[in-house]
């Protein structure tokens, strides 16, 4: 698979790298890390990264602005994006050949070539593995900035190596990436800084979330509350794990109201929740998924679904 991807990379002079909408550190880390590797290894090729900017993560990587005609005859590589609807910059389909690289379940098998590894902690980890193969067989190079981006992506998707997806391989790769020259303290400071407003909203979430047996937590953040704390919907969603360590909690859900929809963030310590997300126009990992609904009634149904999932898992 890695060899096939490298052959395609060698075939094309223009390569455009995408990732999912509302990017997290792994989306930007895998996208930016791959672009650093390809730029350093193939200096004569034109390598672009596209998608909307995420203000809280611009320290990682700035996006390129390219016109539609650049996609003509280009190789498109899409990182960390399970389904086509979540690809940031829908012009991806104008590319000549499409490669999907992902670690989510391969339900939407888009693209001409697919590399999915659901055992990988992150796509950043996969990109580093890809780089190691490329280094051994094709003289691939990795820059300090590239190593910083991949490390940041791994840290993001493993919750600082806390989640069980951090395997021996993850740790080994992270250890190797640490040998590159980048400022780890600065990365952590950027990744985990919170605004004063968000810190205050965190206090609100802790004192207002609801807990119901047998182990379901939920909170509904209205636009009014977010206005009161002067936080945006995407910022507020960062608080999804705020009450995850409460005793007895098995699954929890964050409802974040937006002008035209309600964002649903589902998390779990056991019961599978991506099947529930799939019922409500969403998807994701078994223990962490997202969905979108439009009515309070649907949010109540989701809570009931979580209660059932907790009951079934007992
Ligand atoms: Mn990821």
Boltz pocket constraint, residues with backbone or C-beta under 6 A from the ligand:
constraints:
  - pocket:
      binder: B
      contacts: [[A, 26], [A, 27], [A, 80], [A, 103], [A, 121], [A, 122], [A, 123], [A, 157]]
      max_distance: 6.0
